């Protein structure tokens, strides 16, 4: 049953997600492609977490936050991809009401935590490069744990408010979500009450906060680059840029893909663009972040090589 009657009110018990294709061969192809992407993201992020935990040279604030970021990316991609893969494999589009609530809550949680942590990481780089003499005092162990915990707790509360505000609304238009996972803009199109405007306002406020975070990050990096260019040695400049550019790339990837996804006009019918945009901001960043950090960061590359060599020797 898709709907049930309760107190003269129609209530949804499940939703239908947007599939990538109705052709069986293409469904299998979608499963295989998503499986490869998922395994690559898992491997990349787990390698970074392992490197940070096992290499004592990486027991610094920057890499502590990077390990937290990798945990967030693991959670984010695990919210959307496995369900989509399972649906393609068994040829269905169904997600339960409770499953949809869980997806919305967790995806919003990890996205908010992602942005919060990237903002904290920008502050960390700003203090390290612009105020190096005060770095150990400002970014001590206790301060780092408090910043990370604040990012997680704030994101949990924030996500709970958005999820509760969305699912308190009555759904009567349809039960078909024009996306391969449950997301708030698509769910709001299914509501039959003007009260959905409150959640639209909440999303607008979210973008205001996100924009402020982005401005803070940009201003921080303008000051960082000014300080870097004053470093007399070219090697020092390269080292500073190697720790900053990956972070700035990751921030830009998250901000622009999420903004494009949420600010583009929503269509009343399913479209390939909706699917591509969904993949762009929910799948690409968690997969690309480990590559971005490992390519530009010499310390991460060294730690990963040591970890791989260690694993090979322990096996032999």
N, C-alpha and C positions, 0 to 999 in steps of 0.2 A: 504494500500500500504506500503510495506516495504522500497521501494526505490522510488525516484523521480528524474527526469532529470532536471538539472539546468546548463545552459551554457556548454552543452556537457560533464557534469561531473555527475557521479552517487553519490547521497547523501543518506545516511541512515536516515530514519525517526523514527526507533525504533530498539530495540535489543531484543534478546531472552535470558533470563537467564537460568542457569542450574537448573532443578528441582530435588527434592530429590527422586521422584518416579513418574512413570506413572500410578501406581495402585491407584485407588480412595481411598481405605481404608487407604493406607499408606500416601496419601496426607492429609487426615483428621488427622491422627496420628501426622504428622509433624506439622500441624497447632496447635494442642492441646499442643504438647511439647514446641513449640516455644512461644505459648501464656503463658504457665506457667513460662518459663524462663524470658520472657519479663516482666511479672507482678512481679516476684521475684526481678528482677533488678530495676524496677521502685520503688517498695516498699522499698527495701534496701537503695537505694541512696536518695530517698525522706525523709526517716527517719533520715539519717545522716544530710542532709541539714536542716531539721526541728530542730533537736537536737542542731546543732551549732547556728542557728538563735535564738532559744528560751531560751537556757541555757546560762546565762551570764558568767558562769565559763569557757565556751568554746570560749569566745570572745578573742582568742589569735591568733598570726600569724599562728601557725601550723594548727589550726582548720579552720581558714579563707581559707587557701590553700586547706584543705581537702574538704570543702564545694564546692570550685571551681572545684576540681577534680570530685566530685559527679555530678555536673552539666555537666561536660564534658562526663562522663560515660553515663548519661541519654541521651545526644545528640547522642553519638556514637552508642548506641544500637538501638536508634529510627530511625537511618538512614537506617539500614539494615533489621532488623527483620520484621517490619510491612508490607513492600512490599512483602517479601517472604511469610509471612502468608496469605496475601490477594491473591497472585497468587495461593497458594495451595488450598485456599478455593473456588476460582472460576475456578480452573483448567485451568490456563493459565501460560505462561512463559514470557509474553510481558512486556517490560518497554520502555517508550517513550524515544526519544533522549534527550529531556530536563530533563526528570526524571533521566536518567543515568548521565548527566552532574551534576545535583544537588547532586546525591549520591556520586560521586567522590569528588566533592568539599567539601561537609560536612564531609565525612568520613576522608579525608586527613586533614581537619581542626581540627577535634576533636582528631585524632591520634597525630598530631604535637603538639597541645596544651597539650595533655596528657603528652608527653615526656618532654616538656618545663616546665610544672608545677611540675612534679616529680623531675626535676633537681633543681628547686627553693626550693622545700621541703627538698631536701638533704642539700642544703646550709643553710636553716633555722635550721635543726637539728644540723648541724656542729657548727653554731654559738652558739646555745643554750647550747650545751654540752662542746664544746672546748673553748668557750669564753663567759662564762655565765655573767661576769661582764659588758660586752659590748652589751649584747643581746637587751636590751630595746632601746638602742641608735641606733644600726644597724638595727634591725627589727621593726622600729616604724610603725605607721599606714600608713603614707605617702609612706614609702619604700615598704610596703607590697602591697598596691594598685598599685603602679608603676610596681612592678614585675609581678603581675597578669595581669595587662593591657598590659604589653609588651609581655607576653606569648600569650595572645589572639590576639593582633594586628599582631604580627609576624607570627602567624599561619594562620591568614586570608590571608595575603599577599602571604605567601609561598604556601598555598593551591590554591590560584587564579592563581599563575604562573604555577604550575604543571597541573592544570585542563585546562588552556588555551593552554599550550604547547601540551597536549595530544589530545584535540579535534580540534586543527587546522590541524591535520593530516588527510589525506583521508582514509576512510575505504572501502576496496574493497574485502577482503578475504571472509568475511562472516558477518552475523549479530548475530552469536551465541556466547555468552560469557560463558566460562566454569567455572562459579562460580555463587553462588546464589545471588550475588549483583555485581554491577559494580565496578571493581577495575582496576587500571592502567596496571599491567602486562598482564592481560587477554585482555584488549583493544589493547595493542600494538601488540599482535599477529594478529589482524584483519587489521592492516594498510598495505598499498601497496606502501610505500615509505621508502627509506633509511633514511629519515629525522627523523624517530622514534628513531634513535640513540641518538639524542639530549635529548630526554626524558629519555632514558636509562642512559645517562650521568648524568642527573639531579637526577635520583633515586639513582645512585651510590654516588653522592655528599650528598644526604639526609642521606644515611647510614653512610657516613663519619662523618656528623654532629651528627647523633644519637650515633655513636660509641664514639665520644668525650664526649657527655653528659653522656654516660654510664661510661666512664673512670673517669669523674669528680665525679660521684655519688659513684663509688667504692673507689676512693682515699679518698673522704670525709668520707665514712663509716669506712675505715681502721683507720683514725685518730680518729673518734668517738669511735670505739671499744677500741682503746688504752686508750682514756680518761676515758671511762666507767670502764675499768678494774683497773684504779687507784683510783676509788671511794672507800673509806674505808668500807662503810656500804653495806651489801648485799641487803637491801631494796632499796637503791639508785641505785644500779646496775640493779635490776629488773625493776624499774620504767623507767630507761633510755632505757633498752632493749625493754620494752613494747611499747615505742613510736617509736623506730627505726626499729624493725624487721618487723612490718606490711608494712612499706614503702618500705623496701628492697625487701620483697616478691612481692609486687605489681610491682616494677620496673623490677624485674627478669621475672615475668609473661609476661609483655608487650614486653620487649626486645626480649626474646627468642621465643615467639610465632610469633611476627611480622617478625623476622629474618628468621625463618624457612619458613614462608609463602612466603617471597619475594626472598629468596636465593635458594630455591629448584628449580630444573630444571622444566620448564614448559612443559607440555605434549601437543601435538597437538590435542588430543581428550579428551573428558570429562572423569573424573575419580572420584571415591569415595574419593580418597586421597585429591583432590582439594577441595571438599566439606568439609571434616573433618578439613583440615587446615584452611579454611575460617571461620568455626565455632570456631575453637580454638583461633584465634587471634581477631576476631571481636565480638564474643558473650560471650566467657568465662570470659575475664577480667572485663567487666562492671558488670557481675553477681557476680563474686567472690570478687571484691574489698570491698564492704560493709561487707561481711562476714569476710574477713581477718582483716579489721580494728576493727570491733566490737568484734571479738574473742580475740584479743590480747591487746586491749586498754581499761583499766579499766574506764577511764573518759568517753569514748563513751558509754560503757555498762551502766554506772550509769545514764548518760543523757538520754539514750533510755528508761531505766526503768521508770525514772521520767516522760518522755513524754507519755509513754503508760498508766501509772497510772493516769496522769492528764487527758488524753482523756477519760478514763473509768469513772472517777468521774464527768467530765463535762457532759457526756451523761446521767448519773444517776441523 
